Amino acid sequence: MLYKEIHIGKLIRERVEELEIGTERVCNFLKKDEESLEKIYAGASVDTEVLLKFSKLLQYDFFRIYSSHLILYSPPSAVDKSKSLNSEKIPYFRKNIYTQEIKEFIIGKIRSGEMTHVEIINEYSIPKSTLHRWLQKT
C-alpha cells in the first residue's frame, strides 16, 4: 500500500472481513445500525471518534495509515518550527514513523533509478544516515 489514495471505509471493511467479525457485533460495539455501518464502509473518510473505536475493536492502528501518508506526501513545512515546538496546547510529533511499506517504497525508488539518494533525502526529509541504514539492511 502506497498511502497516496486512502479509502478508509474500504480498509475497515477488509479488516472486519479478515477477522471474521459479524455485522451484529460491529454494530453493537459502535452503537450504530446496519445502514450506518454500510455508510461507513462506503465512505472515503470517517469521523475520528468512529475511527478510534474501529482501531480498538479491530486491534489495528488505522491512524498510522494517515501518518504514513503525511510522511510520504506532505510538503516541506514553511512554518517556523521553533515557534511550533514550544506550543504546550498541542503535542508535536516528529515524522519518524517509517513502516516497512514506506521503507520498501523508498528503497524501490532508488533501486529502480527513479530517484537518487539526494533526491529521496530532499523530497521526503529522511535523514541521510537513516536512508543508508535501510539500504545496508536490504
N, C-alpha and C positions, 0 to 999 in steps of 0.2 A: 504494500500500500504506500503510495507516494504522498498522501495527505493533501493533494492540490485541491481536489473537489471532495468535500465532506458531505455525505448524506447520512446524518446521524440516525435517523429513523430506521433506515435500511440496516445499518450496522447493529443497532439494538435488536432488531428482529432476528438477524443472523445469530447473535449471541443467545437469544432466548431459544431459538431452534437447536443450536449447538448443545445447550444444556438440557434440552427437552423439558422445559418448564411449561406447564399448562397455562392457557389463557386465564382461567379462573384464578389461579394463584397470583399471576401478574396483576390482574385487576384488583384483587383483594389487597395486595401489598401497596399498590398505588392509590387505592380508594377511588378507582375510576371504572366506568362501564366499558364494555367491549368496543363500542363505537368510538369512544375517546381514545382507546388503545390503538385502534386501527388508524386514527388520525395521526397519532404519534409516529407509528411505523411509516406512514406515508410522508411525513414531514421531513424537510431537509434540515430543520432546526428544532430544538427542544428547549423549553424553559429550564434554567439551571437547577431549580429545585427538583424537577422531574428527572433530569439527568443524574443528579446526585442519588436519588432513590434507585434508579436503574443501576448505577455503579455499585451500590450496596447489594441489591438483590442479585445481580449477575456476577458479582465479585470481579469486576473489570473496570479499570480507570478510563472511562470514556473521555475525560478531560485531557488526558495525555495525547489524544489524537489532535486536539486543538493546539496543545503545546508544541507538538511536532510540526504542525502547520506553521506556527509562528517562527520556529527555528529555521525552517527551510524557506519560507516565503515572505517574511516581514522585511520591509525596507530598513536600511540603517536608520537609527534614531537621529533626528535633528534636534532633539531636546537636550538641554544641558544636563547631563547625568548627575553632576554634583548636586544640583538642586533636588532632583527626584530621589536621590539616595538618602537624603536627610528627612524625608517625609515620614512621620510617625502614624499617619492616618491609614495608609495602605502599605502592605509589605512589598518589598522589592525582591524579585527573583531573577537571578542571572539565567541566561539562556543556555543551560548546560544539561538538558535532559536529552541526551543522544541515545535513541533506541537503536537496536540492531538494524532495523529497516533504514534508518537515517544513515547509519554508517555505511551500509551496503550501497545505498543510493549515491552517496558522495564518492565512495571508492569506485563505483561503477562509472561515474562521470570521468574520473581520472584515467582509469584503465582503458576506457573506450576512446580516449583522446578528445572527448567533448570539451573538457576544461583542463587547465593546468593547475598545479598546486597553488600558485599565486592567485589565480582566478577564484579557486574554491575558498581560499583564506579570505579574500576580499569580499566575495559575494555573500558568503554565509557566516562571516565573522567567527570562524573556527580557528582557535589558536594553532600556530604552526606546529608546536610540539604535540598537540592532540592529534592532528592530521597524520603526522609522521608515526605516531604510536599506532594508530589504526592500520596504516599501511604495513608496518612491521608485523602485525599480528595476523595479516591475511596472506 
